[in-house]
Every structure is written in structure tokens, then in C-alpha cells.
């Protein structure tokens, strides 16, 4: 067994950031979780569909955005990917297996996706040593490939020179303001549209994903909480008279966070520390909550509040980006 000591997933609702946070710690980079979430853009991301499908947090070009913005934070994130539809899939998959082993041999942490993001802390002759929020096949031919989408996506993380704090803030907030209105050129994929779909799904009276009802609330409440921390830290770091705007934006995002935490309390989702027996109970409980129309109506009100607060926040973020 080859293992990187000190490398482990950090328990977060947003498993991608939990993996990257673990990699940052292993590399010895001093960085707050808020700076990581915000600097990579994840603190400002949201993706929800009307049926609250839990695939939303993983259905966006995360391995384009996070590596691109991560460079500003001093993170070189190199992604190795393939799909089982490729004719030479076996060869590509074996090349990824070799790249991961080579990276770990050189002391570089890795993580990959198998329904959730999971840290690859080491390997033996046939399998990965995993650390993450869920059980996954350790065999290198099964990891990722045996998931329903069939993607094998593994990132190798290294250190690089970080950009100036002003660049970190400007690029992250530019991403945030653009994302709010559209994603990949589509307004219906933007952040505001995600809130609107969330409200519509809750108020429709139709079927929604019971798992997704709590899963979305936990992830986006966590992200917006770290948006608050990122903005407060950015204001302190830049310290050139723009602190008032950063504090104002942070105040709006605190309202978003609080509203989404209220949704999370209505649809409590088990976290990584929840014992398996209790986890099953909570997921079963969510099935009843997902059909509870008064509960859904109350949650929709909180989501609508969050949407309004985010709209006010984006106005301030646009002012900040112009000043930067």
C-alpha cells in the first residue's frame, strides 16, 4: 500500500470542496475554507431543477471552472478524464490509473468523482485507497466507470504561485455575477433561474425528489455561508476603502444563508457523521416531508427570500468588480 499521510476528505456537504480542502491541507497551503470556496467560485454556484433532482450539484462544468479559478489560489488542478463510451476506454482508464499512482508517488494528492467527490489517499496493486462521504468501489477499473453516468474523472492537485488577492476577488466575483444571470450562455441555467425553479417545484404540488429536497438545501446553505466568509476576508485583505461594499454584500449573503438554512431545517439531510441506521431513518422521513404540501409551501417562501437577497447581493458585487 502506498499512502499519503495527512490526506483525507474534510467532511462538507459540498463534497468537491471537502476533497479540495483535504488536498490543500496535505500540500501545506494556509488557506481558510471561505477563501477556498469563494476563490474557486463554488461559494456562489447553485443549480436546482424543478424536480429537485440531487444530480444538480454535479451537473455543471466543475472541472473547467474550479481548476481555472483555483490557479489564482495557488492550486494547479490537472484533470484526467474519460468515458466508457470511448472505443479506447480501457487504455485511457489504465493511463489514468498510471497517472494517479505516479502523482501519489511524487506526493501530490488526488480526488475523483463517483456519485460524490472522494479523495484518493493512496493505492495498492489493484485499488485506490479512498476517503470520502460515501462508499465507492476501490478497484481502479470500477471507480467512476461503474457509476450510472460512466465518467472517470480524477484530478491531481499541486502547488503553484498564487495570484494577488485583488485578482482572486475580481475573478471570483465576476464569475458570481455572470453565473447569477446565465451559465454556458443559457439564462435558464443561471443562478436566479435555479432559485425560480426551486420555488416552482416546491409550490407545484407535483412529485419532487425526497433526497434532493434536503440535499440541495444543505449544499447551497453551506456555499452561501462560505460566501459570507469569503467576502469578509476579501474586504480585510484588500483594505483599500472598499470594505463597506464587501460588508454590504456579505450581509446580503448572510440573509441568503439564513433562509437556506431554514429550508435545510425543514428537510434535514444526513451528513457524513450520521450513523447508518439513523441515515436510513432520515431518508425515509424525507419521503414524507417531500409530500407535505404545507412544509413545501413554507420552504418555498424561504427560497424566495434567498433569491431576493441574492439579487441584492449581486448588485453590490457588480459595484465591487467595477472598483477592482
C-alpha positions as a Markdown table, in Angstrom:
| # | Residue | x | y | z |
|---|---|---|---|---|
| 1 | Unk | 0.0 | 0.0 | 0.0 |
| 2 | Unk | 1.2 | 3.5 | -0.9 |
| 3 | Unk | -0.5 | 6.1 | 1.2 |
| 4 | Unk | -0.1 | 9.9 | 1.6 |
| 5 | Unk | -0.1 | 10.6 | 5.3 |
| 6 | Unk | -2.3 | 13.5 | 6.3 |
| 7 | Unk | -4.5 | 13.3 | 3.3 |
| 8 | Unk | -8.2 | 12.9 | 4.0 |
| 9 | Unk | -11.6 | 14.2 | 2.9 |
| 10 | Unk | -12.8 | 17.1 | 5.1 |
| 11 | Unk | -16.5 | 16.5 | 5.9 |
| 12 | Unk | -18.5 | 19.0 | 4.0 |
| 13 | Unk | -22.0 | 18.9 | 2.4 |
| 14 | Unk | -20.2 | 20.1 | -0.8 |
| 15 | Unk | -18.1 | 17.0 | -1.3 |
| 16 | Unk | -16.0 | 18.7 | -4.1 |
| 17 | Unk | -14.8 | 21.4 | -1.7 |
| 18 | Unk | -14.3 | 18.8 | 1.1 |
| 19 | Unk | -11.9 | 17.0 | -1.2 |
| 20 | Unk | -10.0 | 20.1 | -2.4 |
| 21 | Unk | -9.8 | 21.3 | 1.2 |
| 22 | Unk | -8.1 | 18.0 | 2.2 |
| 23 | Unk | -5.7 | 18.4 | -0.7 |
| 24 | Unk | -4.9 | 21.9 | 0.3 |
| 25 | Unk | -4.1 | 20.7 | 3.9 |
| 26 | Unk | -1.9 | 17.9 | 2.6 |
| 27 | Unk | 0.1 | 20.4 | 0.4 |
| 28 | Unk | 0.6 | 22.6 | 3.4 |
| 29 | Unk | -1.1 | 25.7 | 1.9 |
| 30 | Unk | -2.5 | 28.0 | 4.5 |
| 31 | Unk | -6.0 | 28.9 | 3.3 |
| 32 | Unk | -9.3 | 29.4 | 5.1 |
| 33 | Unk | -12.3 | 27.4 | 3.9 |
| 34 | Unk | -14.1 | 30.6 | 2.9 |
| 35 | Unk | -11.2 | 31.7 | 0.7 |
| 36 | Unk | -11.2 | 28.3 | -1.0 |
| 37 | Unk | -15.0 | 28.2 | -1.6 |
| 38 | Unk | -15.1 | 31.8 | -2.7 |
| 39 | Unk | -11.9 | 31.8 | -4.8 |
| 40 | Unk | -12.9 | 28.8 | -6.8 |
| 41 | Unk | -16.4 | 30.3 | -7.4 |
| 42 | Unk | -18.2 | 27.4 | -5.6 |
| 43 | Unk | -19.5 | 29.7 | -2.8 |
| 44 | Unk | -21.6 | 31.5 | -5.4 |
| 45 | Unk | -22.8 | 28.5 | -7.5 |
| 46 | Unk | -26.2 | 27.0 | -7.5 |
| 47 | Unk | -28.0 | 24.5 | -9.8 |
| 48 | Unk | -31.5 | 23.3 | -9.0 |
| 49 | Unk | -34.2 | 21.9 | -11.3 |
| 50 | Unk | -38.0 | 21.8 | -10.6 |
| 51 | Unk | -37.9 | 18.1 | -9.5 |
| 52 | Unk | -35.0 | 18.8 | -7.1 |
| 53 | Unk | -33.0 | 16.0 | -8.7 |
| 54 | Unk | -29.9 | 15.5 | -6.5 |
| 55 | Unk | -27.7 | 15.5 | -9.6 |
| 56 | Unk | -27.9 | 19.3 | -9.7 |
| 57 | Unk | -24.7 | 20.0 | -7.7 |
| 58 | Unk | -22.7 | 17.7 | -10.1 |
| 59 | Unk | -24.3 | 18.8 | -13.4 |
| 60 | Unk | -22.1 | 21.7 | -14.4 |
| 61 | Unk | -18.6 | 22.1 | -15.8 |
| 62 | Unk | -16.9 | 22.0 | -12.4 |
| 63 | Unk | -13.7 | 20.6 | -13.8 |
| 64 | Unk | -13.4 | 23.6 | -16.0 |
| 65 | Unk | -14.4 | 26.4 | -13.5 |
| 66 | Unk | -12.6 | 25.1 | -10.4 |
| 67 | Unk | -9.2 | 24.5 | -12.0 |
| 68 | Unk | -9.4 | 27.8 | -13.8 |
| 69 | Unk | -10.2 | 29.9 | -10.7 |
| 70 | Unk | -8.1 | 27.6 | -8.5 |
| 71 | Unk | -4.9 | 28.8 | -10.2 |
| 72 | Unk | -5.5 | 32.2 | -8.5 |
| 73 | Unk | -5.3 | 30.4 | -5.2 |
| 74 | Unk | -2.0 | 28.7 | -5.9 |
| 75 | Unk | -3.6 | 25.4 | -6.9 |
| 76 | Unk | -2.7 | 23.5 | -10.1 |
| 77 | Unk | -5.6 | 21.1 | -10.7 |
| 78 | Unk | -4.9 | 18.7 | -13.6 |
| 79 | Unk | -7.9 | 16.6 | -14.6 |
| 80 | Unk | -7.6 | 13.2 | -16.2 |
| 81 | Unk | -11.0 | 12.1 | -17.7 |
| 82 | Unk | -12.6 | 9.5 | -20.0 |
| 83 | Unk | -16.0 | 7.9 | -20.5 |
| 84 | Unk | -16.9 | 4.3 | -21.1 |
| 85 | Unk | -18.4 | 5.2 | -24.5 |
| 86 | Unk | -14.9 | 5.8 | -25.9 |
| 87 | Unk | -13.6 | 3.0 | -28.1 |
| 88 | Unk | -10.3 | 3.0 | -26.4 |
| 89 | Unk | -11.8 | 3.4 | -22.9 |
| 90 | Unk | -9.8 | 0.6 | -21.3 |
| 91 | Unk | -6.5 | 2.1 | -22.5 |
| 92 | Unk | -7.5 | 5.6 | -21.3 |
| 93 | Unk | -8.6 | 4.2 | -18.0 |
| 94 | Unk | -5.3 | 2.4 | -17.5 |
| 95 | Unk | -3.5 | 5.6 | -18.4 |
| 96 | Unk | -5.4 | 7.4 | -15.6 |
| 97 | Unk | -4.6 | 4.7 | -13.2 |
| 98 | Unk | -0.9 | 5.1 | -14.0 |
| 99 | Unk | -1.1 | 8.9 | -13.7 |
| 100 | Unk | -2.7 | 8.7 | -10.3 |
| 101 | Unk | -0.1 | 6.3 | -9.0 |
| 102 | Unk | 2.7 | 8.5 | -10.4 |
| 103 | Unk | 1.2 | 11.6 | -8.7 |
| 104 | Unk | 0.8 | 9.9 | -5.4 |
| 105 | Unk | 4.4 | 8.6 | -5.6 |
| 106 | Unk | 5.5 | 12.2 | -6.0 |
| 107 | Unk | 3.4 | 13.4 | -3.1 |
| 108 | Unk | 0.6 | 15.0 | -5.0 |
| 109 | Unk | -2.9 | 14.5 | -3.6 |
| 110 | Unk | -5.7 | 13.3 | -5.9 |
| 111 | Unk | -9.5 | 13.1 | -5.8 |
| 112 | Unk | -12.2 | 11.9 | -8.2 |
| 113 | Unk | -15.9 | 11.5 | -8.7 |
| 114 | Unk | -18.1 | 8.5 | -8.1 |
| 115 | Unk | -21.6 | 9.9 | -7.4 |
| 116 | Unk | -19.8 | 12.2 | -4.9 |
| 117 | Unk | -16.3 | 13.6 | -4.9 |
| 118 | Unk | -13.9 | 11.4 | -3.0 |
| 119 | Unk | -10.2 | 11.8 | -2.0 |
| 120 | Unk | -7.8 | 9.2 | -3.3 |
| 121 | Unk | -5.3 | 8.9 | -0.5 |
| 122 | Unk | -3.3 | 6.1 | -1.8 |
| 123 | Unk | -3.3 | 2.8 | -3.8 |
| 124 | Unk | -2.3 | -0.8 | -3.7 |
| 125 | Unk | -1.8 | -3.3 | -6.5 |
| 126 | Unk | -5.4 | -3.3 | -7.7 |
| 127 | Unk | -7.3 | -0.5 | -6.0 |
| 128 | Unk | -7.5 | 3.1 | -4.7 |
| 129 | Unk | -7.5 | 4.0 | -1.0 |
| 130 | Unk | -10.4 | 6.3 | -0.6 |
| 131 | Unk | -11.6 | 8.9 | 1.9 |
| 132 | Unk | -14.9 | 10.5 | 1.3 |
| 133 | Unk | -18.6 | 10.9 | 2.1 |
| 134 | Unk | -19.8 | 7.5 | 0.8 |
| 135 | Unk | -18.7 | 4.0 | 0.0 |
| 136 | Unk | -17.4 | 3.5 | -3.5 |
| 137 | Unk | -15.7 | 0.7 | -5.4 |
| 138 | Unk | -12.0 | 0.8 | -4.6 |
| 139 | Unk | -11.0 | -1.2 | -7.7 |
| 140 | Unk | -9.4 | 1.2 | -10.2 |
| 141 | Unk | -11.5 | -0.3 | -13.1 |
| 142 | Unk | -14.7 | 0.3 | -11.2 |
| 143 | Unk | -14.2 | 3.7 | -9.7 |
| 144 | Unk | -16.2 | 6.2 | -11.7 |
| 145 | Unk | -16.7 | 3.8 | -14.6 |
| 146 | Unk | -19.3 | 1.7 | -12.7 |
| 147 | Unk | -21.4 | 4.8 | -11.8 |
| 148 | Unk | -24.5 | 5.3 | -14.0 |
| 149 | Unk | -23.0 | 8.3 | -15.9 |
| 150 | Unk | -19.9 | 6.2 | -16.7 |
| 151 | Unk | -17.4 | 9.1 | -16.3 |
| 152 | Unk | -13.9 | 8.5 | -14.9 |
| 153 | Unk | -12.8 | 11.9 | -13.7 |
| 154 | Unk | -9.7 | 12.2 | -11.4 |
| 155 | Unk | -7.8 | 15.4 | -10.5 |
| 156 | Unk | -4.2 | 15.7 | -9.4 |
| 157 | Unk | -3.5 | 18.8 | -7.2 |
| 158 | Unk | -0.2 | 20.6 | -7.0 |
| 159 | Unk | 1.0 | 23.9 | -5.7 |
| 160 | Unk | 1.7 | 26.9 | -8.0 |
| 161 | Unk | 2.2 | 30.6 | -7.5 |
| 162 | Unk | -0.9 | 32.3 | -6.3 |
| 163 | Unk | -2.3 | 35.5 | -7.8 |
| 164 | Unk | -2.7 | 38.7 | -5.9 |
| 165 | Unk | -5.7 | 38.9 | -3.6 |
| 166 | Unk | -7.3 | 41.6 | -5.8 |
| 167 | Unk | -7.2 | 39.1 | -8.8 |
| 168 | Unk | -8.7 | 36.3 | -6.6 |
| 169 | Unk | -11.6 | 38.6 | -5.6 |
| 170 | Unk | -12.2 | 40.1 | -9.0 |
| 171 | Unk | -12.2 | 36.8 | -10.9 |
| 172 | Unk | -14.4 | 35.1 | -8.3 |
| 173 | Unk | -17.0 | 37.9 | -8.2 |
| 174 | Unk | -17.0 | 38.2 | -11.9 |
| 175 | Unk | -17.9 | 34.6 | -12.1 |
| 176 | Unk | -20.6 | 35.1 | -9.5 |
| 177 | Unk | -22.3 | 38.0 | -11.2 |
| 178 | Unk | -22.2 | 36.3 | -14.6 |
| 179 | Unk | -23.4 | 33.0 | -13.2 |
| 180 | Unk | -26.4 | 34.6 | -11.5 |
| 181 | Unk | -27.8 | 35.6 | -14.9 |
| 182 | Unk | -26.7 | 32.7 | -17.1 |
| 183 | Unk | -24.5 | 29.7 | -17.4 |
| 184 | Unk | -22.9 | 28.5 | -20.6 |
| 185 | Unk | -24.9 | 31.1 | -22.5 |
| 186 | Unk | -28.3 | 30.0 | -21.1 |
| 187 | Unk | -30.3 | 32.2 | -18.8 |
| 188 | Unk | -32.4 | 29.1 | -17.7 |
| 189 | Unk | -29.2 | 27.6 | -16.3 |
| 190 | Unk | -28.3 | 30.7 | -14.3 |
| 191 | Unk | -28.4 | 31.1 | -10.6 |
| 192 | Unk | -31.5 | 33.2 | -10.5 |
| 193 | Unk | -33.3 | 30.7 | -12.6 |
| 194 | Unk | -32.2 | 27.9 | -10.2 |
| 195 | Unk | -34.0 | 29.7 | -7.4 |
| 196 | Unk | -37.1 | 30.2 | -9.5 |
| 197 | Unk | -37.2 | 26.5 | -10.5 |
| 198 | Unk | -36.7 | 25.5 | -6.8 |
| 199 | Unk | -39.7 | 27.7 | -5.8 |
| 200 | Unk | -41.8 | 26.4 | -8.7 |
| 201 | Unk | -41.0 | 22.8 | -7.9 |
| 202 | Unk | -41.9 | 23.2 | -4.2 |
| 203 | Unk | -45.2 | 25.0 | -5.0 |
| 204 | Unk | -46.2 | 22.8 | -7.9 |
| 205 | Unk | -47.7 | 20.1 | -5.7 |
| 206 | Unk | -46.1 | 17.6 | -8.1 |
| 207 | Unk | -43.6 | 14.9 | -7.3 |
| 208 | Unk | -40.1 | 16.1 | -6.2 |
| 209 | Unk | -37.0 | 14.1 | -5.2 |
| 210 | Unk | -37.2 | 13.4 | -1.5 |
| 211 | Unk | -33.4 | 13.1 | -1.3 |
| 212 | Unk | -32.9 | 16.3 | -3.3 |
| 213 | Unk | -35.2 | 18.3 | -1.0 |
| 214 | Unk | -32.7 | 18.1 | 1.8 |
| 215 | Unk | -29.5 | 17.6 | -0.3 |
| 216 | Unk | -29.9 | 20.9 | -2.2 |
| 217 | Unk | -30.7 | 22.9 | 1.0 |
| 218 | Unk | -27.6 | 21.5 | 2.8 |
| 219 | Unk | -25.2 | 22.2 | 0.0 |
| 220 | Unk | -26.3 | 25.7 | -1.1 |
| 221 | Unk | -26.7 | 26.9 | 2.5 |
| 222 | Unk | -23.1 | 25.8 | 3.2 |
| 223 | Unk | -21.9 | 27.5 | 0.0 |
| 224 | Unk | -23.6 | 30.8 | 0.8 |
| 225 | Unk | -22.2 | 30.6 | 4.4 |
| 226 | Unk | -18.7 | 30.5 | 2.9 |
| 227 | Unk | -19.6 | 33.3 | 0.5 |
| 228 | Unk | -20.1 | 35.5 | 3.6 |
| 229 | Unk | -16.7 | 34.4 | 4.9 |
| 230 | Unk | -15.0 | 35.0 | 1.6 |
| 231 | Unk | -16.4 | 38.5 | 1.2 |
| 232 | Unk | -15.4 | 39.4 | 4.7 |
| 233 | Unk | -11.9 | 38.1 | 4.3 |
| 234 | Unk | -11.6 | 39.8 | 0.9 |
| 235 | Unk | -12.6 | 43.1 | 2.5 |
| 236 | Unk | -9.9 | 42.7 | 5.1 |
| 237 | Unk | -7.2 | 41.6 | 2.7 |
| 238 | Unk | -7.8 | 44.4 | 0.2 |
| 239 | Unk | -8.3 | 47.0 | 2.9 |
| 240 | Unk | -8.3 | 50.0 | 0.4 |
| 241 | Unk | -11.5 | 51.7 | 1.3 |
| 242 | Unk | -13.8 | 49.1 | -0.3 |
| 243 | Unk | -14.6 | 47.3 | 2.9 |
| 244 | Unk | -18.0 | 48.8 | 3.2 |
| 245 | Unk | -19.1 | 47.3 | -0.1 |
| 246 | Unk | -17.7 | 43.9 | 0.8 |
| 247 | Unk | -19.5 | 44.1 | 4.2 |
| 248 | Unk | -22.8 | 45.0 | 2.5 |
| 249 | Unk | -22.5 | 42.1 | 0.1 |
| 250 | Unk | -21.6 | 39.8 | 3.0 |
| 251 | Unk | -24.8 | 41.0 | 4.8 |
| 252 | Unk | -27.0 | 40.1 | 1.8 |
| 253 | Unk | -25.4 | 36.7 | 1.6 |
| 254 | Unk | -25.9 | 36.1 | 5.3 |
| 255 | Unk | -29.6 | 36.6 | 4.6 |
| 256 | Unk | -29.3 | 34.0 | 1.8 |
| 257 | Unk | -27.5 | 31.6 | 4.1 |
| 258 | Unk | -30.1 | 32.0 | 6.9 |
| 259 | Unk | -33.0 | 31.5 | 4.5 |
| 260 | Unk | -31.5 | 28.3 | 3.0 |
| 261 | Unk | -30.6 | 27.0 | 6.5 |
| 262 | Unk | -34.3 | 27.4 | 7.3 |
| 263 | Unk | -35.1 | 25.2 | 4.3 |
| 264 | Unk | -32.5 | 22.7 | 5.5 |
| 265 | Unk | -34.2 | 22.5 | 8.9 |
| 266 | Unk | -37.5 | 21.7 | 7.1 |
| 267 | Unk | -35.8 | 19.0 | 5.1 |
| 268 | Unk | -32.9 | 17.7 | 7.3 |
| 269 | Unk | -30.4 | 15.7 | 5.3 |
| 270 | Unk | -27.9 | 13.3 | 7.0 |
| 271 | Unk | -24.3 | 14.4 | 7.0 |
| 272 | Unk | -21.2 | 12.2 | 6.8 |
| 273 | Unk | -21.1 | 11.7 | 10.6 |
| 274 | Unk | -24.7 | 10.3 | 10.7 |
| 275 | Unk | -24.7 | 6.6 | 11.7 |
| 276 | Unk | -26.1 | 4.3 | 9.0 |
| 277 | Unk | -29.2 | 3.3 | 10.9 |
| 278 | Unk | -30.1 | 7.0 | 11.6 |
| 279 | Unk | -29.3 | 7.9 | 8.0 |
| 280 | Unk | -31.9 | 5.4 | 6.7 |
| 281 | Unk | -34.4 | 6.8 | 9.2 |
| 282 | Unk | -33.8 | 10.4 | 8.0 |
| 283 | Unk | -34.0 | 9.5 | 4.3 |
| 284 | Unk | -37.3 | 7.7 | 5.0 |
| 285 | Unk | -38.5 | 10.7 | 6.9 |
| 286 | Unk | -37.7 | 12.9 | 3.9 |
| 287 | Unk | -40.0 | 10.9 | 1.7 |
| 288 | Unk | -42.9 | 12.0 | 3.9 |
| 289 | Unk | -41.7 | 15.6 | 4.1 |
| 290 | Unk | -41.4 | 15.7 | 0.2 |
| 291 | Unk | -45.2 | 15.1 | 0.0 |
| 292 | Unk | -46.1 | 17.5 | 2.9 |
| 293 | Unk | -47.6 | 20.4 | 1.0 |
| 294 | Unk | -47.6 | 23.0 | 3.9 |
| 295 | Unk | -44.0 | 22.2 | 4.6 |
| 296 | Unk | -43.1 | 22.6 | 0.9 |
| 297 | Unk | -45.0 | 25.9 | 0.8 |
| 298 | Unk | -43.1 | 27.2 | 3.8 |
| 299 | Unk | -39.8 | 26.1 | 2.3 |
| 300 | Unk | -40.7 | 27.9 | -1.0 |
| 301 | Unk | -41.1 | 31.1 | 1.0 |
| 302 | Unk | -37.6 | 30.8 | 2.4 |
| 303 | Unk | -36.2 | 30.0 | -1.1 |
| 304 | Unk | -38.0 | 33.1 | -2.5 |
| 305 | Unk | -36.4 | 35.2 | 0.3 |
| 306 | Unk | -33.0 | 33.8 | -0.5 |
| 307 | Unk | -33.5 | 34.6 | -4.2 |
| 308 | Unk | -34.3 | 38.2 | -3.3 |
| 309 | Unk | -31.3 | 38.6 | -1.0 |
| 310 | Unk | -29.0 | 37.1 | -3.7 |
| 311 | Unk | -30.4 | 39.6 | -6.2 |
| 312 | Unk | -29.5 | 42.4 | -3.8 |
| 313 | Unk | -26.1 | 40.9 | -3.3 |
| 314 | Unk | -25.3 | 40.6 | -7.0 |
| 315 | Unk | -26.0 | 44.4 | -7.4 |
| 316 | Unk | -23.3 | 45.1 | -4.8 |
| 317 | Unk | -20.9 | 42.5 | -6.3 |
| 318 | Unk | -21.2 | 44.3 | -9.7 |
| 319 | Unk | -20.2 | 47.5 | -8.0 |
| 320 | Unk | -17.2 | 45.8 | -6.4 |
| 321 | Unk | -16.0 | 44.2 | -9.6 |
| 322 | Unk | -16.1 | 47.7 | -11.3 |
| 323 | Unk | -14.0 | 49.1 | -8.5 |
| 324 | Unk | -11.5 | 46.3 | -8.8 |
